[in-house]
C-alpha cells in the first residue's frame, strides 16, 4: 500500500521510491501503542515544539541513500520507543484533541498489525495537521477568556469534584448528595460578574438671570406711594 500524497502546508509528499519498504515496526501496534503515539505526537506540538518534523521528512528522503537509510532506521527506532512506552509515563491527561485512530483505520483498516514506516509516517503527517489546527483554536479561545470566565471554570471544576467524591468515594444516596451539595453551595457562592457602576455626571445648576436694577429718575417722590 503506497502512502497517500499529501501537499498541504510545508510537509513534502512522501516518495515511496525513497523510503525503504524494509523498515516497519518489529512488533504489531495495538490500541494502546496507537494511543501512546497520539500522546507523543501531540506533545511535539503542544509542549516541546522542538522536534523538527519537516527536517526529518526531508532527511528520510535524502538524495544520498546512506544518509536517508540512517535516518529511516533512527526514525523507526524513535517511533517504536514512543509506541511501546508505558502508559503512565506517556500519558497526557490534558490532551483531548485529534487521535491517530481515525487516520490508522483509513490507512490500515480495522485490524491492528505491523505497519510500514512510510505508511506510519503518512498517518503522522495527516494527524499532525489536525493537531496543529486544533491547538491553534485552543490558544485562540484562551486568549478571549476573561478573568470572570476563569473564575467560573475553577468554581465549576471544584463543584464537580465535590459531587463526584460524594457519589464515587463516599457512595452516598442521591438525597444525601443533594443535601450535601446545597450545603456546599451555601458556603461556596457561585462567582458573579461585577459590573462597575459609572459615576453619575454632575448636574449643572440652572442659571438664574441676574437681576439688574437700573436707576430711575423720579421728579415727584409722592408718585411712588
Rosetta constraint file for C-alpha pairs under 8 A:
AtomPair CA 1 CA 119 HARMONIC 7.84 0.50
AtomPair CA 2 CA 16 HARMONIC 6.69 0.50
AtomPair CA 2 CA 118 HARMONIC 7.82 0.50
AtomPair CA 2 CA 119 HARMONIC 7.20 0.50
AtomPair CA 3 CA 14 HARMONIC 6.93 0.50
AtomPair CA 3 CA 16 HARMONIC 7.14 0.50
AtomPair CA 3 CA 118 HARMONIC 6.34 0.50
AtomPair CA 3 CA 119 HARMONIC 5.43 0.50
AtomPair CA 3 CA 122 HARMONIC 6.17 0.50
AtomPair CA 4 CA 122 HARMONIC 7.12 0.50
AtomPair CA 5 CA 13 HARMONIC 5.30 0.50
AtomPair CA 5 CA 14 HARMONIC 6.49 0.50
AtomPair CA 6 CA 11 HARMONIC 7.50 0.50
AtomPair CA 6 CA 12 HARMONIC 7.13 0.50
AtomPair CA 6 CA 13 HARMONIC 5.10 0.50
AtomPair CA 6 CA 14 HARMONIC 7.49 0.50
AtomPair CA 6 CA 126 HARMONIC 7.93 0.50
AtomPair CA 7 CA 11 HARMONIC 6.72 0.50
AtomPair CA 7 CA 12 HARMONIC 6.51 0.50
AtomPair CA 7 CA 13 HARMONIC 5.93 0.50
AtomPair CA 10 CA 54 HARMONIC 7.45 0.50
AtomPair CA 11 CA 54 HARMONIC 6.00 0.50
AtomPair CA 11 CA 57 HARMONIC 7.64 0.50
AtomPair CA 11 CA 125 HARMONIC 7.62 0.50
AtomPair CA 12 CA 54 HARMONIC 7.76 0.50
AtomPair CA 12 CA 57 HARMONIC 7.23 0.50
AtomPair CA 12 CA 58 HARMONIC 7.51 0.50
AtomPair CA 14 CA 19 HARMONIC 7.99 0.50
AtomPair CA 14 CA 57 HARMONIC 7.93 0.50
AtomPair CA 14 CA 61 HARMONIC 7.80 0.50
AtomPair CA 14 CA 118 HARMONIC 7.46 0.50
AtomPair CA 14 CA 122 HARMONIC 7.39 0.50
AtomPair CA 15 CA 19 HARMONIC 6.64 0.50
AtomPair CA 15 CA 61 HARMONIC 7.22 0.50
AtomPair CA 16 CA 20 HARMONIC 7.45 0.50
AtomPair CA 16 CA 118 HARMONIC 7.17 0.50
AtomPair CA 18 CA 60 HARMONIC 7.70 0.50
AtomPair CA 18 CA 61 HARMONIC 5.30 0.50
AtomPair CA 18 CA 62 HARMONIC 7.69 0.50
AtomPair CA 18 CA 68 HARMONIC 7.91 0.50
AtomPair CA 19 CA 60 HARMONIC 6.84 0.50
AtomPair CA 19 CA 61 HARMONIC 6.38 0.50
AtomPair CA 19 CA 68 HARMONIC 7.93 0.50
AtomPair CA 19 CA 69 HARMONIC 7.97 0.50
AtomPair CA 19 CA 72 HARMONIC 7.44 0.50
AtomPair CA 19 CA 117 HARMONIC 7.77 0.50
AtomPair CA 19 CA 118 HARMONIC 6.36 0.50
AtomPair CA 20 CA 69 HARMONIC 7.69 0.50
AtomPair CA 20 CA 118 HARMONIC 7.94 0.50
AtomPair CA 21 CA 116 HARMONIC 6.53 0.50
AtomPair CA 21 CA 117 HARMONIC 7.33 0.50
AtomPair CA 21 CA 118 HARMONIC 7.53 0.50
AtomPair CA 22 CA 116 HARMONIC 7.74 0.50
AtomPair CA 23 CA 72 HARMONIC 7.37 0.50
AtomPair CA 23 CA 73 HARMONIC 7.21 0.50
AtomPair CA 23 CA 76 HARMONIC 7.01 0.50
AtomPair CA 23 CA 116 HARMONIC 6.12 0.50
AtomPair CA 23 CA 117 HARMONIC 5.55 0.50
AtomPair CA 24 CA 76 HARMONIC 7.07 0.50
AtomPair CA 24 CA 114 HARMONIC 6.84 0.50
AtomPair CA 24 CA 115 HARMONIC 5.56 0.50
AtomPair CA 24 CA 116 HARMONIC 4.11 0.50
AtomPair CA 24 CA 117 HARMONIC 4.96 0.50
AtomPair CA 25 CA 29 HARMONIC 7.69 0.50
AtomPair CA 25 CA 76 HARMONIC 7.03 0.50
AtomPair CA 25 CA 80 HARMONIC 6.67 0.50
AtomPair CA 25 CA 114 HARMONIC 5.67 0.50
AtomPair CA 25 CA 115 HARMONIC 5.88 0.50
AtomPair CA 25 CA 116 HARMONIC 6.67 0.50
AtomPair CA 25 CA 117 HARMONIC 7.26 0.50
AtomPair CA 26 CA 114 HARMONIC 7.17 0.50
AtomPair CA 27 CA 113 HARMONIC 7.98 0.50
AtomPair CA 27 CA 114 HARMONIC 6.19 0.50
AtomPair CA 28 CA 112 HARMONIC 6.76 0.50
AtomPair CA 28 CA 113 HARMONIC 4.47 0.50
AtomPair CA 28 CA 114 HARMONIC 4.23 0.50
AtomPair CA 28 CA 115 HARMONIC 7.36 0.50
AtomPair CA 29 CA 33 HARMONIC 5.44 0.50
AtomPair CA 29 CA 34 HARMONIC 6.58 0.50
AtomPair CA 29 CA 83 HARMONIC 7.50 0.50
AtomPair CA 29 CA 112 HARMONIC 6.13 0.50
AtomPair CA 29 CA 113 HARMONIC 5.78 0.50
AtomPair CA 29 CA 114 HARMONIC 6.20 0.50
AtomPair CA 29 CA 115 HARMONIC 7.71 0.50
AtomPair CA 30 CA 34 HARMONIC 6.41 0.50
AtomPair CA 30 CA 112 HARMONIC 5.51 0.50
AtomPair CA 30 CA 113 HARMONIC 7.14 0.50
AtomPair CA 31 CA 35 HARMONIC 6.31 0.50
AtomPair CA 31 CA 112 HARMONIC 7.40 0.50
AtomPair CA 32 CA 36 HARMONIC 6.19 0.50
AtomPair CA 32 CA 87 HARMONIC 7.81 0.50
AtomPair CA 33 CA 37 HARMONIC 6.22 0.50
AtomPair CA 33 CA 83 HARMONIC 4.56 0.50
AtomPair CA 33 CA 84 HARMONIC 5.79 0.50
AtomPair CA 33 CA 85 HARMONIC 7.99 0.50
AtomPair CA 34 CA 38 HARMONIC 6.16 0.50
AtomPair CA 34 CA 83 HARMONIC 6.48 0.50
AtomPair CA 34 CA 100 HARMONIC 6.60 0.50
AtomPair CA 34 CA 101 HARMONIC 6.92 0.50
AtomPair CA 35 CA 39 HARMONIC 6.47 0.50
AtomPair CA 35 CA 83 HARMONIC 7.88 0.50
AtomPair CA 35 CA 99 HARMONIC 7.46 0.50
AtomPair CA 35 CA 100 HARMONIC 7.35 0.50
AtomPair CA 35 CA 101 HARMONIC 7.85 0.50
AtomPair CA 36 CA 40 HARMONIC 6.21 0.50
AtomPair CA 36 CA 82 HARMONIC 6.57 0.50
AtomPair CA 36 CA 83 HARMONIC 5.25 0.50
AtomPair CA 36 CA 84 HARMONIC 7.22 0.50
AtomPair CA 36 CA 85 HARMONIC 6.96 0.50
AtomPair CA 36 CA 87 HARMONIC 6.77 0.50
AtomPair CA 36 CA 90 HARMONIC 6.16 0.50
AtomPair CA 36 CA 91 HARMONIC 7.39 0.50
AtomPair CA 37 CA 41 HARMONIC 5.88 0.50
AtomPair CA 37 CA 79 HARMONIC 7.59 0.50
AtomPair CA 37 CA 82 HARMONIC 5.92 0.50
AtomPair CA 37 CA 83 HARMONIC 5.08 0.50
AtomPair CA 37 CA 100 HARMONIC 7.62 0.50
AtomPair CA 38 CA 42 HARMONIC 6.05 0.50
AtomPair CA 38 CA 99 HARMONIC 5.59 0.50
AtomPair CA 38 CA 100 HARMONIC 5.63 0.50
AtomPair CA 39 CA 43 HARMONIC 6.12 0.50
AtomPair CA 39 CA 90 HARMONIC 6.68 0.50
AtomPair CA 39 CA 91 HARMONIC 6.56 0.50
AtomPair CA 39 CA 92 HARMONIC 6.03 0.50
AtomPair CA 39 CA 95 HARMONIC 7.70 0.50
AtomPair CA 40 CA 44 HARMONIC 6.71 0.50
AtomPair CA 40 CA 82 HARMONIC 6.43 0.50
AtomPair CA 40 CA 90 HARMONIC 7.07 0.50
AtomPair CA 41 CA 45 HARMONIC 7.30 0.50
AtomPair CA 41 CA 124 HARMONIC 7.49 0.50
AtomPair CA 41 CA 128 HARMONIC 7.25 0.50
AtomPair CA 42 CA 46 HARMONIC 6.09 0.50
AtomPair CA 42 CA 95 HARMONIC 7.96 0.50
AtomPair CA 42 CA 128 HARMONIC 7.46 0.50
AtomPair CA 42 CA 131 HARMONIC 6.62 0.50
AtomPair CA 43 CA 47 HARMONIC 5.03 0.50
AtomPair CA 43 CA 48 HARMONIC 6.26 0.50
AtomPair CA 43 CA 49 HARMONIC 7.67 0.50
AtomPair CA 44 CA 48 HARMONIC 5.26 0.50
AtomPair CA 44 CA 49 HARMONIC 5.10 0.50
AtomPair CA 44 CA 50 HARMONIC 6.94 0.50
AtomPair CA 44 CA 51 HARMONIC 6.04 0.50
AtomPair CA 45 CA 49 HARMONIC 4.97 0.50
AtomPair CA 45 CA 131 HARMONIC 7.64 0.50
AtomPair CA 45 CA 132 HARMONIC 6.91 0.50
AtomPair CA 46 CA 135 HARMONIC 6.90 0.50
AtomPair CA 52 CA 56 HARMONIC 6.38 0.50
AtomPair CA 53 CA 57 HARMONIC 6.30 0.50
AtomPair CA 54 CA 58 HARMONIC 6.38 0.50
AtomPair CA 55 CA 59 HARMONIC 6.19 0.50
AtomPair CA 56 CA 60 HARMONIC 6.19 0.50
AtomPair CA 56 CA 71 HARMONIC 7.65 0.50
AtomPair CA 57 CA 61 HARMONIC 6.57 0.50
AtomPair CA 58 CA 62 HARMONIC 6.04 0.50
AtomPair CA 59 CA 67 HARMONIC 7.20 0.50
AtomPair CA 59 CA 68 HARMONIC 5.65 0.50
AtomPair CA 59 CA 71 HARMONIC 6.31 0.50
AtomPair CA 60 CA 67 HARMONIC 7.65 0.50
AtomPair CA 60 CA 68 HARMONIC 4.44 0.50
AtomPair CA 60 CA 69 HARMONIC 6.85 0.50
AtomPair CA 60 CA 70 HARMONIC 7.93 0.50
AtomPair CA 60 CA 71 HARMONIC 5.27 0.50
AtomPair CA 60 CA 72 HARMONIC 5.25 0.50
AtomPair CA 61 CA 68 HARMONIC 5.55 0.50
AtomPair CA 62 CA 67 HARMONIC 6.44 0.50
AtomPair CA 62 CA 68 HARMONIC 4.94 0.50
AtomPair CA 63 CA 67 HARMONIC 7.95 0.50
AtomPair CA 63 CA 68 HARMONIC 7.35 0.50
AtomPair CA 64 CA 68 HARMONIC 6.31 0.50
AtomPair CA 65 CA 69 HARMONIC 5.97 0.50
AtomPair CA 66 CA 70 HARMONIC 6.24 0.50
AtomPair CA 67 CA 71 HARMONIC 6.34 0.50
AtomPair CA 68 CA 72 HARMONIC 6.00 0.50
AtomPair CA 69 CA 73 HARMONIC 6.13 0.50
AtomPair CA 70 CA 74 HARMONIC 6.27 0.50
AtomPair CA 71 CA 75 HARMONIC 5.89 0.50
AtomPair CA 72 CA 76 HARMONIC 6.09 0.50
AtomPair CA 72 CA 117 HARMONIC 7.98 0.50
AtomPair CA 73 CA 77 HARMONIC 6.34 0.50
AtomPair CA 74 CA 78 HARMONIC 6.18 0.50
AtomPair CA 75 CA 79 HARMONIC 6.21 0.50
AtomPair CA 76 CA 80 HARMONIC 6.23 0.50
AtomPair CA 76 CA 117 HARMONIC 6.66 0.50
AtomPair CA 77 CA 81 HARMONIC 6.12 0.50
AtomPair CA 78 CA 82 HARMONIC 6.26 0.50
AtomPair CA 79 CA 83 HARMONIC 6.05 0.50
AtomPair CA 80 CA 84 HARMONIC 6.08 0.50
AtomPair CA 81 CA 85 HARMONIC 6.04 0.50
AtomPair CA 85 CA 89 HARMONIC 7.15 0.50
AtomPair CA 85 CA 90 HARMONIC 6.32 0.50
AtomPair CA 86 CA 90 HARMONIC 6.25 0.50
AtomPair CA 87 CA 91 HARMONIC 5.79 0.50
AtomPair CA 97 CA 131 HARMONIC 6.58 0.50
AtomPair CA 97 CA 134 HARMONIC 6.54 0.50
AtomPair CA 97 CA 135 HARMONIC 7.87 0.50
AtomPair CA 98 CA 127 HARMONIC 7.22 0.50
AtomPair CA 98 CA 130 HARMONIC 6.56 0.50
AtomPair CA 98 CA 131 HARMONIC 5.98 0.50
AtomPair CA 98 CA 134 HARMONIC 7.57 0.50
AtomPair CA 99 CA 127 HARMONIC 7.22 0.50
AtomPair CA 100 CA 104 HARMONIC 6.00 0.50
AtomPair CA 100 CA 123 HARMONIC 7.36 0.50
AtomPair CA 100 CA 124 HARMONIC 7.51 0.50
AtomPair CA 100 CA 127 HARMONIC 6.17 0.50
AtomPair CA 101 CA 105 HARMONIC 6.24 0.50
AtomPair CA 102 CA 106 HARMONIC 6.38 0.50
AtomPair CA 103 CA 107 HARMONIC 6.25 0.50
AtomPair CA 103 CA 123 HARMONIC 5.80 0.50
AtomPair CA 103 CA 126 HARMONIC 7.28 0.50
AtomPair CA 103 CA 127 HARMONIC 6.91 0.50
AtomPair CA 104 CA 108 HARMONIC 5.64 0.50
AtomPair CA 104 CA 109 HARMONIC 7.07 0.50
AtomPair CA 104 CA 123 HARMONIC 6.54 0.50
AtomPair CA 105 CA 109 HARMONIC 4.38 0.50
AtomPair CA 105 CA 110 HARMONIC 5.41 0.50
AtomPair CA 107 CA 119 HARMONIC 7.31 0.50
AtomPair CA 107 CA 123 HARMONIC 7.34 0.50
AtomPair CA 108 CA 112 HARMONIC 7.89 0.50
AtomPair CA 108 CA 115 HARMONIC 7.99 0.50
AtomPair CA 115 CA 119 HARMONIC 6.72 0.50
AtomPair CA 115 CA 120 HARMONIC 6.47 0.50
AtomPair CA 116 CA 120 HARMONIC 6.25 0.50
AtomPair CA 117 CA 121 HARMONIC 5.97 0.50
AtomPair CA 118 CA 122 HARMONIC 6.22 0.50
AtomPair CA 119 CA 123 HARMONIC 6.26 0.50
AtomPair CA 120 CA 124 HARMONIC 6.27 0.50
AtomPair CA 121 CA 125 HARMONIC 6.22 0.50
AtomPair CA 122 CA 126 HARMONIC 6.33 0.50
AtomPair CA 123 CA 127 HARMONIC 6.09 0.50
AtomPair CA 124 CA 128 HARMONIC 5.81 0.50
AtomPair CA 125 CA 129 HARMONIC 6.49 0.50
AtomPair CA 126 CA 130 HARMONIC 6.79 0.50
AtomPair CA 127 CA 131 HARMONIC 6.23 0.50
AtomPair CA 128 CA 132 HARMONIC 6.10 0.50
AtomPair CA 129 CA 133 HARMONIC 6.33 0.50
AtomPair CA 130 CA 134 HARMONIC 6.08 0.50
AtomPair CA 131 CA 135 HARMONIC 5.91 0.50
AtomPair CA 132 CA 136 HARMONIC 6.10 0.50
AtomPair CA 133 CA 137 HARMONIC 6.35 0.50
AtomPair CA 134 CA 138 HARMONIC 6.30 0.50
AtomPair CA 135 CA 139 HARMONIC 6.26 0.50
AtomPair CA 136 CA 140 HARMONIC 6.20 0.50
AtomPair CA 137 CA 141 HARMONIC 6.26 0.50
AtomPair CA 138 CA 142 HARMONIC 6.30 0.50
AtomPair CA 139 CA 143 HARMONIC 6.33 0.50
AtomPair CA 140 CA 144 HARMONIC 6.88 0.50
AtomPair CA 141 CA 145 HARMONIC 6.67 0.50
AtomPair CA 145 CA 149 HARMONIC 5.78 0.50
AtomPair CA 145 CA 150 HARMONIC 6.90 0.50
AtomPair CA 146 CA 150 HARMONIC 6.53 0.50
AtomPair CA 147 CA 151 HARMONIC 6.31 0.50
AtomPair CA 148 CA 152 HARMONIC 6.24 0.50
AtomPair CA 148 CA 191 HARMONIC 7.74 0.50
AtomPair CA 148 CA 192 HARMONIC 7.85 0.50
AtomPair CA 148 CA 193 HARMONIC 6.45 0.50
AtomPair CA 149 CA 153 HARMONIC 6.28 0.50
AtomPair CA 150 CA 154 HARMONIC 6.21 0.50
AtomPair CA 151 CA 155 HARMONIC 6.14 0.50
AtomPair CA 151 CA 191 HARMONIC 6.82 0.50
AtomPair CA 152 CA 156 HARMONIC 6.06 0.50
AtomPair CA 152 CA 190 HARMONIC 7.54 0.50
AtomPair CA 152 CA 191 HARMONIC 6.34 0.50
AtomPair CA 153 CA 157 HARMONIC 6.07 0.50
AtomPair CA 154 CA 158 HARMONIC 6.20 0.50
AtomPair CA 155 CA 159 HARMONIC 6.16 0.50
AtomPair CA 155 CA 190 HARMONIC 6.85 0.50
AtomPair CA 155 CA 191 HARMONIC 7.53 0.50
AtomPair CA 156 CA 160 HARMONIC 6.05 0.50
AtomPair CA 157 CA 161 HARMONIC 6.17 0.50
AtomPair CA 158 CA 162 HARMONIC 6.22 0.50
AtomPair CA 159 CA 163 HARMONIC 6.27 0.50
AtomPair CA 160 CA 164 HARMONIC 6.06 0.50
AtomPair CA 161 CA 165 HARMONIC 6.15 0.50
AtomPair CA 162 CA 166 HARMONIC 6.44 0.50
AtomPair CA 162 CA 181 HARMONIC 7.97 0.50
AtomPair CA 163 CA 167 HARMONIC 6.29 0.50
AtomPair CA 163 CA 177 HARMONIC 7.21 0.50
AtomPair CA 163 CA 181 HARMONIC 6.91 0.50
AtomPair CA 164 CA 168 HARMONIC 5.69 0.50
AtomPair CA 164 CA 169 HARMONIC 7.44 0.50
AtomPair CA 165 CA 169 HARMONIC 4.85 0.50
AtomPair CA 165 CA 170 HARMONIC 6.37 0.50
AtomPair CA 166 CA 170 HARMONIC 4.99 0.50
AtomPair CA 166 CA 171 HARMONIC 6.07 0.50
AtomPair CA 166 CA 172 HARMONIC 5.95 0.50
AtomPair CA 166 CA 177 HARMONIC 6.31 0.50
AtomPair CA 167 CA 171 HARMONIC 4.66 0.50
AtomPair CA 167 CA 172 HARMONIC 5.65 0.50
AtomPair CA 167 CA 173 HARMONIC 7.64 0.50
AtomPair CA 167 CA 177 HARMONIC 7.08 0.50
AtomPair CA 172 CA 176 HARMONIC 6.13 0.50
AtomPair CA 172 CA 177 HARMONIC 6.12 0.50
AtomPair CA 173 CA 177 HARMONIC 6.26 0.50
AtomPair CA 174 CA 178 HARMONIC 6.27 0.50
AtomPair CA 175 CA 179 HARMONIC 6.28 0.50
AtomPair CA 176 CA 180 HARMONIC 6.11 0.50
AtomPair CA 177 CA 181 HARMONIC 6.06 0.50
AtomPair CA 178 CA 182 HARMONIC 6.20 0.50
AtomPair CA 179 CA 183 HARMONIC 6.44 0.50
AtomPair CA 180 CA 184 HARMONIC 6.20 0.50
AtomPair CA 181 CA 185 HARMONIC 6.07 0.50
AtomPair CA 182 CA 186 HARMONIC 6.34 0.50
AtomPair CA 183 CA 187 HARMONIC 6.57 0.50
AtomPair CA 184 CA 188 HARMONIC 5.90 0.50
AtomPair CA 185 CA 189 HARMONIC 5.64 0.50
AtomPair CA 185 CA 190 HARMONIC 7.49 0.50
AtomPair CA 221 CA 225 HARMONIC 7.69 0.50
